Every structure is written in C-alpha cells, then in structure tokens.
Amino acid sequence: MAPSAADYHDCFPDVHTEWFAPFVCYAKEQGWINGYADGTFKPDAAVNTAEAIKMIVNVYGYQLMQSSSSSPFDDVDASAWYAPYIRIARNAGILDVTNGKIGVSADMTRGRISGMIERSMKQRESAPHAAAQNTPVILQKFYNTLRRGGGGSGQPASSSATSATSSQTALPSPTITLNDLIKNYGNSPFTLSPTSNSAGAFTYVSSNASVATIIGNTVTIVAAGTTIITVTQAADGSFTSGNTTATLTVNTIAPTIGTFSNISKRMGDIPFSLSAPTSNSNGAITYASGTTGVATIAGSTVTLVSNGTSIITATQTASGSYTSGTKTMTLTVFVGQCQLEEPCFNGGSCENGPVGTFACACGEGFSGVYCEMDNTNCAPDGLFACLNGGTCVPNAAHGECVCAECFGGAQCDQFICS
C-alpha cells in the first residue's frame, strides 16, 4: 500500500505536499534517506551513482560495521564516504561495472537503477543471510533505525556504528555565484561566467524567453523586462549537483527618431499636414506648436496665424522596449504679399492668399483688382453723363463713356455716321 499523503508530508524544507512527498517522507521515516547537510532534500537534483548505491544498500537493510583501506574500483577513493556502500554492493553482486570503473559521479539512469534493484531483490530472496556471511566484516543485517540520506552518510542510532562511520561525510553542495545583471535593450549577446568551487558542468535556463534566450552560456536579449536565470551545476567527485539564480534586468532605451525637417511658409498659405518622422519604435506620435500665435496644430494639421517662428515638437509615446522620445523643428512663417507690396489703393483692404497671391477688398466708390477704379464720375449725377445710350466705365482718373454705334465724343454726344 502506498504511503498516505495525509500522513507523510512536510518532512524537508523543500518537500511539502507535492506528488512525491508521501514517498520521500516515508523513506525518511524508515531511515533510508535524511537529505543533505543543509537539511534539504533537493527533489529536483539528479542522483549520481554513489548516492543511488547508498540508498539501495540502506533500503535492503545492511549496516556498516568496518571500513577498509582498499579501493573497490579504480575510480573509487577508499577514504570517500561512499566507498563502504560500494564495497557492500560489489560483494553482494548487484553492480554493473565496465573496465573496472563504477562511474561514481555520473548521474544514474532509471534503467541502471532498475537493474541494481532487481539484482538486490533476487540476492536477498535467494540467500537473505548469505550476503552477510560472505562479507562478515562489512555487512550486518539492518535492524536498528538508521538516518542516512540519499546524498550523504548520515548517522545510525548505535554509538558503535557512529564511531565506525564518523569519517564519512555527505557530499557538500557547491558554492555557485552569479551576480544579478543589468543590461540595456539593444546590447550585444553576452556570456555567463558563474564561479564555483566545483568542477561540474554548468547549464542555464531563462525563465522568460520573451526577455532573453540562452544557448550554451550565451545570452541574447530579446526585449526589455526581467527574467530569472537559473544556473545548474552537475555533480562531480567532490560535490553534489547544485543551482543558483540571478535576475537579469533589461532596461528600455530611447527611440531613434529620424529627420524632422524645418518648414517655411508665407502668410496666406492654406493649412498643411506634418509628415511623421521615422522611428525604430511604434509608439504614437503627437505634435505641439511652441507659439500658437504663429501657428496652431490639430492632430497633424498646421494652420498659420501670423508671420513669425514656432518650434514644432513631435513626441513619441513609450512602447515596448523603448522610452518616450521627442524631435523638434522650426516653422518659419514669412509676411504675405499684402505686407510686401501694399497693393490696394484708395483705402482697399488687402488679404493674403496662398503662394504669394493677394486680394483687395475695395471701399465704396472704387473697384478693380487694386481698387484703382474710381466709380464716382459714373454715378447718375456724376461728371460723365453719357448721352445717346453710351455707358460710363470708371477708371483710375475719371469716368469714360463707351458709346453706342454712330456716336462718339466724351459723352457720346457726337453723331459720327454719314
């Protein structure tokens, strides 16, 4: 029957109510494991060969009684904490060894562990006492409660066993250091260089691939934001596997706004639209006139008010990996044709038109493009009363009669037909 989650939980600082918690906590209660020197179990860490062998030996109930100065395999240090466990496993015939090496620091595959367990079960079922008899100075049936962890030696209950195993210590965790990083969006890819007292290989993971990606130990920035970089170091002969984290912060940068050219206009010019400058940001662009007495802006449309100059500012809002930004240009409005020429006569008022044009609004009694035509002499009671159907046409000096056929003279008073 599987251990109950209601009874077995929260047995390590890093084991609470996860799916594996009942099994881990039951194994701890049975004395098969007790975790690492720092009190943690490290459920996500890989198990190397030495750790796996120790747990299998503990589960099958053997207690260390005497150490040996001989090395059971070429790659096993006779003084290492795990050496007695490997001797037990070797003498019990449950190991698979290649070229005289056990691969003590290599991660143990599921298949290899399964093979060891299967051989252990057969050996214990066929001769439950033979194994102890074959190795009398090393093995003893495990009857008392032990407290040995999967990653180290732990201590048994009896004082005699304590003295026998006092030289054995759990593999320590490596001390890995990687400081928090601050970069700017647009920075070139960079390499990670953690430090550690272990020689195990490093691997890296970015928690937010939309901010930064990692291939090997090279980080490529994708966008502004933050991501947690997890550094995992594989176990080696002197240390277990371990990990640490660092925060990478990628700051936003100012956009690169392109040319925003100066503009010249003349009073009387019609309203015109501003063309947005180029930018590597997609933030919205708004415009403002520094002198509204010269020009006003609605949206991107500029309306001229008077001659003079105004600083026009284009402002781009922050977006994505870019902050807000601004670009300015100068709008110069020159005087119109009315101010240049004063073309309207006889009190006519001048109004500027686009592209240097103008129009004169004439007062009473005058007409013409420049208000140069004097209409007073053509009035009904004016100086020029045209006779015989003649028509009075004003001009700059006086009225002039345009006569009908067969008449002439200043007032069309002469009959000229024969």
Stockholm file with secondary structure:
# STOCKHOLM 1.0

chainA/1-418         MAPSAADYHDCFPDVHTEWFAPFVCYAKEQGWINGYADGTFKPDAAVNTAEAIKMIVNVYGYQLMQSSSSSPFDDVDASAWYAPYIRIARNAGILDVTNGKIGVSADMTRGRISGMIERSMKQRESAPHAAAQNTPVILQKFYNTLRRGGGGSGQPASSSATSATSSQTALPSPTITLNDLIKNYGNSPFTLSPTSNSAGAFTYVSSNASVATIIGNTVTIVAAGTTIITVTQAADGSFTSGNTTATLTVNTIAPTIGTFSNISKRMGDIPFSLSAPTSNSNGAITYASGTTGVATIAGSTVTLVSNGTSIITATQTASGSYTSGTKTMTLTVFVGQCQLEEPCFNGGSCENGPVGTFACACGEGFSGVYCEMDNTNCAPDGLFACLNGGTCVPNAAHGECVCAECFGGAQCDQFICS
#=GR chainA/1-418 SS CCCCTTTSCCCBTTBSSSTTHHHHHHHHHTTSCCCCTTSCCCTTSCCBHHHHHHHHHHHTTBCCCCCCSSCSSTTCCTTSTTHHHHHHHHHHTCCCCBTTBCCTTSBCCHHHHHHHHHHHHHHHHHCTTHHHHHSTTTCCBCCSCEECCTTSCCEESSHHHHHHHTTCCCCCCCCEECCCEEEETTCCCEECCCEESSCCCEEEEESCTTTEEEETTEEEECSSEEEEEEEEECCCSSSCCEEEEEEEEEECBCCCBCCCCCEEEETTCCCEECCCCCBSSCCCEEEEESCTTTEEEETTEEEECSSEEEEEEEEECCBTTBCCEEEEEEEEEECCHHHHHCCCCTTCEEEECGGGCEEEECCTTEESTTSCEECGGGSTTSSCCCCTTCEEEEBSSSEEEECCTTEESTTSCEECCC
#=GC SS_cons         CCCCTTTSCCCBTTBSSSTTHHHHHHHHHTTSCCCCTTSCCCTTSCCBHHHHHHHHHHHTTBCCCCCCSSCSSTTCCTTSTTHHHHHHHHHHTCCCCBTTBCCTTSBCCHHHHHHHHHHHHHHHHHCTTHHHHHSTTTCCBCCSCEECCTTSCCEESSHHHHHHHTTCCCCCCCCEECCCEEEETTCCCEECCCEESSCCCEEEEESCTTTEEEETTEEEECSSEEEEEEEEECCCSSSCCEEEEEEEEEECBCCCBCCCCCEEEETTCCCEECCCCCBSSCCCEEEEESCTTTEEEETTEEEECSSEEEEEEEEECCBTTBCCEEEEEEEEEECCHHHHHCCCCTTCEEEECGGGCEEEECCTTEESTTSCEECGGGSTTSSCCCCTTCEEEEBSSSEEEECCTTEESTTSCEECCC
//
